[in-house]
Amino acid sequence: MLHEPAHQETGPDHASEKKTRLGVWLFLLYTVIYFGFVIIGVFFPELMGIYVLGGQNLAVVYGFGLIILAIVLGFIYNAICTRYENQMNGGLEK
């Protein structure tokens, strides 16, 4: 079963290269930030117990921050990719 739009023909995606590059850069950004979390946990575990925000320690705040960051990066990726597709595949500009 195909999951393509029923109202339009699908063709080559001229924005594919830009979308891939953007995805890789956002992945690398997230990886660097996540790597910070791992480094703190491995080499400075006592820092994870410091209370930083609303009575929560760094481990909880950083962990939830990573989850929220992943969601925000997903929205950013979607918005930019939609713009690329509209510009390069002849779609309507939003």
N, C-alpha and C positions, 0 to 999 in steps of 0.2 A: 504494500500500500504506500503510495506516494503522499508526502505531506507538503505539497507545494500549494501556492495560492491558486484557487480555483478560477480566479478572474483574470489572470494574466499569464502570458507565456514566460517560461524561464529561459534564460540564455546565459552567456558567459558573464562572470562577475568581474568587471574591470577594476573594481576596488579591492579585490582579494589581496593583492600584495600590500597595500597600505593597511588594511585591516589586520593582516598577519603581523606586520611590523609593530603596529600599535599594541596588539595583544602580547607580543613578546616583551615590549618595554614595560607594560603594566605588570606583567608577571615578574619581571626582574625587580621592579620597584617593590612589589609585595614580598618577594623573596628576601631582599635586603632587610626590610623591616621585620620580617619573621625571624631572620637570622639573628637580629638584635635580641629578640625574645629568647632564643635558644642560648645565645652566648651568656646572657644574664642568668638564665636558669642553670647552666652548667658551671660557669666560673664564679659567679657572684650570687649564689642562691639566697644569701641573707638579704639581698636587696629586694627580693620578691615579697618579703614579709613587711616591707615598709608601707604604712598607710598613706595613700596619696590623694584619694578623692572620695568624699562621702563615706568615710569609714571603711573603705575597701582597700585592700592591699594592691601592690603593683602587679602581682600575678593576675588577679581578677580584672583589673582595669586594662592592662595590656592585652590580656586574652580576649576580652569583649571588644577592645579597640581593633584587634585583628579581624574579628568577625565582621564588625561594622565596616571596616576599611574594605574588606573583600566585596561586600554588598555595594558600597559606594563606587568602587572601581568597576564593578559590573555595569552599573548604571552609566558611568562615564564612557565605558567601552561601547555600550549600546548606542548612546547618543552620538558619539563621534562616528561610529561605523554607519549609522543611518545617514548622517550627513555625507560621508564619503560615497555611499551607494547612490544617494540622490544626485550628487554632482557628477559622478563618473558613469553611472548606468542610465542616465537620462530620466531619472525619476523627478517628481515634483519637489521643488525646494520648500522646506518647511520653515 
